[in-house]
Amino acid sequence: MRVTVCRKAHFNAAHRLYRKDWSDEKNQKIFGKCNNPNFHGHNYELIVEVTGTVNPETGYVIDIKDLSDIIYEEVEVPFDHKNLNLDVPEFQELNPTAEHIAYVIWHKLRKRLPLKLDLEITLYETPRNFVKYCGL
């Protein structure tokens, strides 16, 4: 029996969509108001889905407390109330688009989970704009 266990998390962060190798004009044309040199912020919502076989002894796919702790340590502590461009090492050279943020989060979580478990994340940048990533 394979089951998907889901955990929601939340963090607030600022960022600026900007490429150093592009002119200010090109950055403005491509990224618009998301290119604000003074940054802008989002209230991100994260859904982490872990799928695997239910352990017959515990009845768990994963202990939800363990999953909660991993999300807290790998996502909430390093990202919450941070400027992603300035405070988070993974975005020093990587433009912090929702797609890239999801990719970074997935890899941070993946390294902490047993390989037998499948991982998919959904990151909401706004209630209407979100991305999914499952490592493919």
Order of alpha helices (4+ residues) and beta strands (2+ residues): beta-alpha-beta-alpha-beta-alpha-alpha-beta-beta
